[in-house]
Amino acid sequence: MNTIAPYLPAPAALFARLRQWRPRITTEALILLASSFFALACNGLFWRNAMATNPGGVLFALSLFVLLAGVHALLLGLLLWHWNAKVVLAVLFIATAFATHYMDSFNVYLDADMLRNVLATDHKESRELMTPALLLPLLGHALLPCMLLWRLRLRRHAWGRALARRALFLLGVAVVTAAGTLASFQDVSALMRNHREVRYLATPINYLVALKQNLSASNPIGNPPKLPLGTDATATPRAAGGKPRLLVLVVGETVRARNWGLNGYERQTTPELAQAGVINFPDMHACGTSTEVSLPCMFSPFGRHDYDAKKVRAHQSLLHVLEHAGIATLWRDNQSGCKGVCDGLEIQRLDDATTPGLCADGRCMDEILLDDLPAQARAKPGDRVIVLHQLGNHGPSYFQRYPVQFRQYTPTCDTPDLGKCSRAQIVNSYDNAVRYTDHFLARTIATLRGMDDYDTAMVYLSDHGESLGEKGLYLHGMPYAIAPEEQTRVPMVMWFSPQFAAARGLDLACLRQRATQRADQDNLFPSVLGLMQVRTSVHARERDLFAGCAG
C-alpha cells in the first residue's frame, strides 16, 4: 500500500499515482479502445460531411459510429498482435495526427493519388507545412494517446489460444458492425451510394488502404526500367539551309484558369503576356488534380481518355519518343523532379541553386530556369526540346513564390498557415504569384526572341489548379471524379517566332480559332510530336492541336 502519495502536493501525488497506473488488458480490448478513439476523435471532417446528409439523425449517427469503429477494429484485428501492438499503434497515432490536421485545415480527401503526392513531397515542401497549428493535433491525437498506450500491459496467450480468441473477436466485430449498420441501413447505404467520396475521409483506414494501393502499383524496392515507347519515331528533315528548331515547354505549377488574366479574370494578372502576342487556350482541362498524377499523364500517350496509372508510369514518355527521333531533350527543374517523365534523360536540378537575387533559404524564384538557357540549348546540335518545370504557385506558401516587387495585391497572406489569413489575403498572395508567372513567361519569350540562330517557340501548360476557399476547400488533390473546376481547369498559352511559324507552315489564325474550343492535357503528347514533325505510330493525329493548322 502506498503511504507516501496522500501526503504529497496534488500534482506530485497525481504523477505518483500515474506512475503506478499500469492496467492489464487484452490486445482485443486495446483494438476496441483504439478503434473507438479513431472513430470519435480523429474523424471530424468525416462526421461533418456525413451528418450534413442527414442532420439530426441520432440513429444514423450511432450506426455510422458502429460502422466506422467496426471497420477499423476489423482492420486492426488483422494488424495488431501482442508482440507488435504498441509500436504499430504508436505509428498510427502519429500518422493520424498529421493526416487529420491537414485534412481538417485544407478540407482535402486522402485517396491513393493524394497519398502518392504526400509520399513524393520533398523536404522543402514538408518544411513549409510544419506550422505551429500542428502542435495541438500532435498533442491530442499522438502524444497523449502514446503516453497512455505505453502504460498498458497486454495479456499474453499461447499462440493457439490467441488465434482462437482473435477469430472469435473478428467474428463478433463483424456481427455487431453488420447489426449496427442495419439499424439505419437506408440512410447509411444512401450515404455510401450517393456520397462515395466520404470513404476518403475515414481516418486512418483511408491512408492505410491508399498505402496498400500505392505499394501494389509500384515496386517498393526499386522502379524497373521504363517500357519502350515510340521507338519507330523519325523526324522530318528540315529544308536545306533551315535553322534548327527550339521548343521550350514550360510546365506550370498550381495555376488555375479562373485567375488567369487572359481568360477574362477581373484582375489583369497577365499584363505582359497580353502584349506578347500569345495564343491563349481558355478552356483547358487537366488530367489530374496533383503533380504526381498530371505530370506523367500529360507526357503520356494514354492520358485521361485511356487512363491507367500503372501503364502511364511503366512506359517511357513524350521526351523519350523525341529522343528516339533524334531530337535532344533537357529537363530543367525548380520543383520536386520530373515524376519519372525524364528517367534516363538529361535533367538539371536548379532548386538548390544559390544564385544571389534569385535564391534564398533553400528556394529559388522561377527565373533561375532562364539562367544560362541559350547556352544550354546550344550545348547540343540540331532541334531541341527543353522543359522548364516551375515552382509556380505551389501552396500554401504563395507569398514565397514571387519577389517583393510583384506584391501588387494587398494585404497578403504571409504565412503557410492559411487558417490565420482571410480568404481575400490568400487570393491576393495567389494572384501576385500568377503575376510573377506572367513575368517569367514574358522573359522566356524575350530570351527566345534573342536566339537568332534558332527558330523558337514556347508552350506553357499548368499541371493542375488550386482551390482557394471555394466550398471550404483549399489547395488541390481532390479525387478527380468530385474535384471542382478550380482544380481541373488550367491555363495554356503558345508563342511562336515568325521564323518558326513560317518554317513550320503554321496558320496562326486557324490555331487561334482552335484555341477557343475545349482542350485537355491529352493534347500535349500528340501536339508536340506534330509540331516537331515527328512520325511515329504513337502519334494520335485526332488529338493533335496543329493537325488542321499546319502544312
C-alpha positions in Angstrom: 0.0 0.0 0.0 1.3 3.4 -0.9 1.7 5.6 2.2 3.5 8.5 0.5 1.2 9.8 -2.3 -1.6 11.1 0.1 0.9 13.5 1.7 2.4 14.8 -1.5 1.2 18.1 -3.1 -1.6 17.5 -5.6 0.5 17.5 -8.9 3.1 15.3 -7.3 0.5 12.9 -5.9 -1.2 12.7 -9.3 2.2 12.0 -11.0 2.9 9.3 -8.4 -0.4 7.6 -9.0 0.1 7.8 -12.8 3.4 6.0 -12.4 1.6 3.3 -10.5 -1.2 3.1 -13.1 -0.4 0.0 -15.2 -3.6 -1.7 -16.1 -3.5 -5.1 -17.8 -5.8 -5.6 -20.8 -6.1 -7.9 -23.7 -5.0 -7.0 -27.2 -8.6 -7.3 -28.4 -9.7 -4.7 -25.7 -6.9 -2.4 -26.9 -8.1 -2.8 -30.5 -11.7 -1.8 -29.4 -10.4 1.2 -27.5 -8.1 2.4 -30.4 -10.9 1.9 -32.9 -13.3 3.9 -30.8 -10.7 6.7 -30.4 -10.1 6.9 -34.1 -13.8 6.9 -34.9 -14.6 9.7 -32.3 -11.5 11.8 -32.0 -9.8 11.6 -35.5 -12.7 11.9 -37.9 -14.1 15.4 -37.6 -14.2 16.0 -41.3 -15.8 12.7 -41.9 -18.5 13.4 -39.4 -19.2 16.9 -40.7 -19.6 15.7 -44.2 -21.6 12.6 -43.3 -24.0 14.3 -40.9 -24.7 17.1 -43.4 -26.5 14.5 -45.5 -28.8 13.6 -42.5 -28.8 16.4 -39.9 -30.3 15.4 -36.6 -30.3 11.7 -37.4 -29.3 10.2 -34.0 -29.8 6.6 -35.1 -27.9 7.4 -38.3 -25.0 8.8 -36.2 -25.0 5.7 -34.0 -25.0 3.4 -37.0 -22.2 5.3 -38.6 -20.1 5.1 -35.4 -20.6 1.4 -35.2 -19.7 1.1 -38.8 -16.6 3.3 -38.6 -15.3 1.8 -35.4 -16.1 -1.7 -36.6 -14.3 -1.4 -39.9 -11.2 -0.1 -38.0 -11.5 -2.9 -35.5 -11.6 -5.5 -38.2 -8.5 -3.9 -39.9 -6.6 -3.6 -36.6 -7.6 -7.1 -35.7 -5.6 -8.3 -38.6 -2.6 -6.0 -37.9 -2.2 -5.9 -34.2 -0.8 -8.7 -32.1 0.7 -8.9 -28.6 4.3 -8.5 -30.0 3.7 -5.5 -32.3 0.5 -3.8 -31.0 2.2 -0.8 -29.2 4.7 0.0 -31.9 2.1 -0.2 -34.7 -0.5 1.8 -32.8 2.1 4.5 -31.9 2.9 4.9 -35.6 -0.8 5.1 -36.4 -1.4 7.7 -33.7 1.4 9.9 -35.1 0.5 9.4 -38.8 -3.2 10.0 -38.0 -2.4 13.3 -36.1 -0.7 14.6 -39.3 -3.5 13.3 -41.6 -6.4 14.8 -39.6 -4.6 18.1 -39.2 -4.1 18.6 -42.9 -7.5 17.2 -43.8 -9.2 19.5 -41.4 -7.1 22.5 -42.3 -7.5 22.3 -46.1 -10.6 20.1 -46.4 -8.7 17.5 -48.5 -9.6 13.9 -49.3 -6.9 11.3 -48.7 -7.1 8.8 -51.6 -4.3 6.9 -53.3 -3.4 9.9 -55.5 -3.2 12.3 -52.6 -1.1 9.9 -50.6 1.2 9.4 -53.6 1.5 13.2 -53.6 2.3 13.2 -49.9 4.9 10.5 -50.2 6.6 12.3 -53.1 6.8 15.6 -51.1 10.4 16.8 -50.7 11.8 18.2 -47.5 11.3 21.8 -48.7 7.6 21.3 -49.1 7.4 19.4 -45.9 9.2 22.2 -44.0 6.6 24.8 -45.3 3.8 22.7 -43.9 5.3 22.4 -40.4 3.4 25.3 -38.7 2.6 25.9 -35.0 -1.0 24.9 -35.8 0.2 21.3 -35.9 1.2 21.3 -32.2 -2.4 20.8 -30.8 -3.3 17.9 -33.1 0.0 16.2 -32.3 -0.6 16.6 -28.6 -4.2 15.4 -28.6 -4.0 12.7 -31.3 -0.5 11.4 -30.8 1.4 12.4 -27.7 -1.3 11.8 -25.1 -2.6 8.5 -26.6 1.0 7.2 -26.9 1.7 8.0 -23.3 -1.4 6.1 -22.2 -0.6 3.3 -24.6 2.8 2.7 -23.1 1.4 2.5 -19.6 -0.7 -0.5 -20.6 0.3 -4.1 -20.0 -1.0 -6.6 -22.6 -2.1 -10.1 -21.5 -0.1 -12.9 -23.1 -1.8 -16.0 -24.5 -0.4 -19.1 -26.1 -0.4 -19.0 -29.9 -3.2 -21.5 -30.3 -5.5 -19.7 -27.8 -4.5 -16.3 -29.2 -5.6 -17.3 -32.7 -8.9 -18.8 -31.5 -9.6 -15.6 -29.5 -8.8 -13.4 -32.4 -11.1 -15.4 -34.8 -14.0 -15.1 -32.3 -13.2 -11.4 -31.8 -13.3 -10.7 -35.6 -16.5 -12.7 -36.0 -18.1 -10.8 -33.1 -17.0 -7.4 -34.5 -18.3 -8.3 -37.9 -21.7 -9.3 -36.5 -22.0 -6.2 -34.4 -20.9 -3.9 -37.3 -23.5 -5.5 -39.6 -26.2 -5.2 -37.0 -25.3 -1.6 -36.2 -25.3 -0.7 -39.9 -28.7 -2.5 -40.5 -30.2 -0.3 -37.7 -30.1 2.6 -40.1 -29.4 0.8 -43.4 -31.4 3.0 -45.7 -29.6 6.2 -44.6 -26.2 4.6 -44.4 -26.5 2.9 -47.8 -27.7 6.2 -49.3 -24.6 7.9 -48.0 -22.3 5.3 -49.4 -24.1 5.3 -52.7 -24.6 9.0 -53.3 -21.5 10.3 -51.5 -18.9 7.7 -52.1 -16.1 10.3 -51.6 -16.7 10.2 -47.8 -14.7 7.0 -47.6 -11.6 9.0 -48.3 -12.3 10.9 -45.1 -12.4 7.9 -42.7 -9.1 8.0 -40.9 -6.8 6.1 -40.6 -8.3 3.5 -42.8 -8.2 5.9 -45.8 -4.4 6.3 -45.8 -3.8 2.6 -45.0 -5.9 1.5 -48.0 -4.2 4.2 -50.1 -0.8 3.0 -49.0 -1.6 -0.6 -50.0 -2.8 0.7 -53.4 0.4 2.6 -53.9 2.6 -0.3 -52.9 0.7 -2.5 -55.3 1.1 0.0 -58.1 4.8 0.4 -57.8 7.8 -1.6 -56.7 8.8 -0.5 -53.2 12.4 -1.7 -53.7 13.2 0.0 -57.0 11.5 1.0 -60.2 12.1 -1.2 -63.2 13.3 0.3 -66.5 10.6 2.1 -68.5 8.9 0.1 -71.2 9.9 1.4 -74.7 7.5 3.8 -76.4 7.7 5.2 -79.9 10.9 3.5 -80.9 9.9 3.9 -84.6 10.0 7.7 -84.3 11.7 9.7 -87.0 11.9 13.4 -87.5 11.1 15.0 -90.9 14.3 16.7 -92.1 14.4 20.4 -92.2 14.5 22.3 -95.5 18.0 22.9 -96.9 19.5 25.9 -95.1 16.8 25.9 -92.4 17.6 26.8 -88.8 17.3 24.2 -86.1 14.1 24.5 -84.0 14.0 25.1 -80.3 10.8 24.4 -78.5 10.6 25.4 -74.8 7.8 23.6 -72.8 7.0 25.4 -69.6 5.2 23.1 -67.1 3.4 25.5 -64.7 2.5 24.6 -61.2 -0.8 25.1 -59.5 -2.1 27.9 -61.7 -5.9 27.7 -62.2 -7.7 29.1 -65.2 -10.1 31.2 -63.2 -7.4 33.6 -62.0 -5.7 33.8 -65.4 -5.9 37.4 -66.8 -6.1 36.3 -70.4 -9.2 34.2 -69.6 -11.2 37.3 -68.6 -10.4 37.4 -64.8 -11.4 40.6 -63.1 -7.8 41.3 -62.4 -5.3 41.6 -65.2 -2.8 39.0 -63.8 -1.2 38.5 -67.2 -0.4 42.0 -68.5 3.0 41.1 -70.1 1.6 38.1 -71.9 -1.3 40.2 -73.1 1.3 42.3 -75.0 3.4 39.3 -76.2 1.1 38.0 -79.0 0.5 34.6 -77.4 -2.3 32.2 -78.3 -4.4 31.5 -75.2 -6.5 28.4 -74.6 -9.2 29.4 -72.2 -10.9 26.0 -71.9 -8.0 23.7 -71.0 -8.6 20.8 -68.6 -6.0 18.9 -66.5 -5.5 15.2 -66.4 -5.3 15.1 -62.6 -5.5 17.4 -59.5 -1.9 16.8 -58.4 1.5 17.0 -59.9 2.1 13.3 -59.2 -0.9 12.4 -61.5 -0.9 15.2 -64.1 2.8 15.4 -64.9 3.2 11.8 -66.0 -0.2 11.8 -67.6 0.3 14.9 -69.8 3.6 13.4 -71.2 2.0 10.1 -71.9 0.0 8.9 -74.9 -2.5 7.1 -72.7 -3.7 10.3 -70.9 -7.1 10.8 -69.2 -9.0 9.3 -72.1 -7.4 5.9 -71.5 -6.1 6.5 -68.0 -4.3 3.7 -66.3 -1.8 4.8 -63.7 0.2 1.7 -63.9 0.5 1.9 -67.7 1.4 5.6 -67.6 4.2 5.1 -65.1 5.5 1.9 -66.6 6.1 3.4 -70.1 8.5 5.9 -71.5 7.3 9.5 -72.1 7.0 12.1 -74.8 10.6 13.1 -74.1 11.8 9.5 -74.8 9.9 9.5 -78.1 11.6 12.8 -79.1 15.0 11.3 -78.3 14.2 8.2 -80.4 13.6 10.6 -83.3 17.0 12.3 -82.8 15.7 15.4 -81.0 17.7 16.1 -77.9 15.8 17.0 -74.7 16.6 18.7 -71.5 14.6 18.9 -68.2 15.4 21.9 -66.1 13.7 21.7 -62.7 12.8 24.2 -59.9 10.4 21.8 -58.2 10.4 18.3 -56.9 11.6 16.4 -60.0 10.0 15.1 -63.2 8.0 12.2 -61.7 9.6 9.7 -64.0 8.9 11.6 -67.2 12.7 12.2 -67.8 14.1 9.0 -66.4 17.4 8.2 -68.1 17.5 11.6 -69.8 19.3 14.8 -69.1 18.0 16.7 -66.1 19.3 19.8 -64.3 18.1 20.4 -60.7 18.1 24.1 -60.1 16.0 24.2 -57.0 19.1 24.0 -54.8 21.0 26.8 -56.6 22.4 29.7 -54.6 22.3 32.5 -57.2 22.1 35.9 -55.5 18.9 37.7 -56.1 17.1 34.6 -57.2 17.7 32.1 -54.4 17.4 32.3 -50.6 16.6 30.0 -47.7 16.8 26.9 -49.9 14.2 28.1 -52.5 14.7 29.8 -55.9 12.5 32.1 -57.9 11.5 30.6 -61.3 13.7 32.9 -63.2 16.6 30.6 -62.2 15.3 28.3 -65.0 16.3 31.0 -67.6 19.8 31.3 -66.2 22.2 30.3 -69.0 19.3 28.9 -71.0 20.6 29.9 -74.5 24.0 28.2 -73.8 22.2 25.1 -72.5 20.2 24.9 -75.7 23.3 25.3 -77.9 25.2 22.6 -76.0 23.8 20.0 -78.4 23.3 20.5 -82.2 20.1 20.1 -84.1 16.5 20.5 -83.0 16.0 20.8 -79.2 13.1 20.5 -76.8 13.7 21.9 -73.3 11.3 21.6 -70.4 11.2 24.3 -67.7 9.4 22.9 -64.6 8.3 25.8 -62.4 7.8 26.1 -58.7 4.9 28.4 -59.8 2.0 28.8 -57.4 2.8 25.8 -55.2 0.9 26.3 -51.9 0.3 27.0 -49.2 3.3 29.4 -49.2 2.1 31.6 -52.1 3.8 34.6 -50.6 7.2 33.0 -51.2 6.6 32.4 -54.9 7.2 36.0 -56.1 9.8 38.8 -55.5 8.7 41.7 -53.4 8.2 43.9 -56.5 5.3 41.7 -57.5 3.4 42.3 -54.3 0.7 44.3 -56.1 -2.4 43.0 -54.4 -2.5 43.6 -50.7 -3.0 42.7 -47.9 -1.3 39.4 -48.4 -1.2 36.1 -46.5 2.4 35.9 -45.3 2.3 32.5 -43.6 1.8 28.9 -44.8 -0.8 28.6 -42.1 -3.8 29.6 -44.2 -6.1 29.4 -41.2 -4.6 32.6 -39.9 -5.5 34.5 -43.1 -8.7 35.8 -44.6 -9.7 34.4 -48.0 -9.0 37.9 -49.6 -5.4 37.8 -48.3 -4.9 34.3 -49.6 -6.3 35.2 -53.1 -4.1 38.4 -53.1 -1.0 36.3 -52.5 -2.0 33.8 -55.1 -2.7 36.4 -57.7 0.7 38.1 -57.0 2.3 34.7 -57.8 0.3 34.5 -61.0 1.6 37.9 -61.9 5.2 36.6 -61.4 4.5 33.6 -63.7 3.3 36.1 -66.3 6.6 37.9 -66.0 8.6 34.7 -66.1 6.8 33.6 -69.3 7.3 37.0 -70.9 11.0 36.8 -70.0 11.2 33.3 -71.6 9.7 34.7 -74.8 12.1 37.6 -74.8 15.0 35.1 -74.3 13.8 33.1 -77.3 13.4 36.1 -79.4 17.0 36.9 -78.9 18.2 33.5 -80.2 18.5 34.3 -83.9 20.3 31.0 -84.6 17.1 29.0 -83.8 13.5 29.1 -84.9 11.9 29.3 -81.5 8.6 28.5 -79.9 7.1 28.2 -76.4 4.2 26.2 -75.0 3.1 26.9 -71.4 0.7 24.5 -69.6 -0.1 24.3 -65.9 -0.2 20.9 -64.3 -3.4 21.4 -62.2 -5.3 24.1 -60.5 -6.0 25.1 -56.9 -8.9 25.7 -54.5 -8.7 29.0 -52.6 -11.6 28.6 -50.2 -14.5 27.8 -52.5 -16.8 25.4 -50.7 -14.4 25.4 -47.8 -11.7 23.7 -50.0 -8.0 24.7 -50.1 -5.0 23.5 -52.1 -5.6 20.6 -54.5 -5.5 16.8 -54.8 -9.3 16.1 -54.6 -10.4 12.8 -56.2 -10.8 13.6 -59.9 -14.4 12.4 -60.0 -15.5 15.0 -57.5 -12.8 17.7 -58.0 -14.1 21.2 -58.5 -13.2 23.0 -61.7 -10.8 25.3 -59.8 -8.6 22.2 -59.5 -9.1 20.8 -63.0 -9.2 23.8 -65.3 -5.8 25.3 -66.1 -4.2 27.9 -68.4 -2.3 27.2 -71.6 -0.6 29.6 -73.9 1.6 29.2 -77.0 4.0 31.6 -78.7 5.9 31.2 -82.0 8.6 33.3 -83.5 7.7 34.5 -87.0 10.5 32.3 -88.4 9.3 29.2 -86.6 5.7 29.7 -87.8 6.8 30.3 -91.4 9.2 27.3 -91.5 6.6 25.0 -90.0 3.8 26.4 -92.2 1.6 27.3 -89.2 -1.8 29.0 -89.9 -1.9 31.1 -86.7 -5.5 32.3 -87.5 -6.6 28.7 -87.7 -4.8 27.9 -84.4 -6.4 30.9 -82.7 -9.8 29.5 -83.7 -8.9 26.1 -82.4 -7.9 27.6 -79.1 -11.4 28.8 -78.5 -12.6 25.2 -78.3 -12.2 22.7 -75.4 -8.8 21.1 -75.0 -7.1 19.0 -72.4 -3.7 17.8 -71.4 -4.1 14.7 -73.5 -3.5 17.0 -76.5 0.1 17.8 -75.4 1.7 14.5 -76.4 0.5 14.3 -80.0 0.7 18.1 -80.5 4.4 18.3 -79.6 5.1 15.4 -81.9 3.1 17.1 -84.7 4.7 20.5 -84.1 8.2 19.0 -84.2 7.2 16.8 -87.3 7.9 13.5 -85.6 6.4 10.5 -87.4 5.6 7.6 -85.1 2.8 5.0 -84.6 2.0 6.6 -81.2 1.1 9.9 -82.7 -2.7 10.3 -82.4 -3.5 12.9 -85.1 -7.1 13.3 -83.9 -5.8 14.9 -80.7 -3.0 17.0 -82.4 -3.9 20.6 -82.0 -1.8 21.5 -85.0 -3.2 18.8 -87.3 -5.5 21.1 -89.2 -3.5 24.3 -88.9 0.0 23.3 -90.2 1.4 22.5 -93.6 
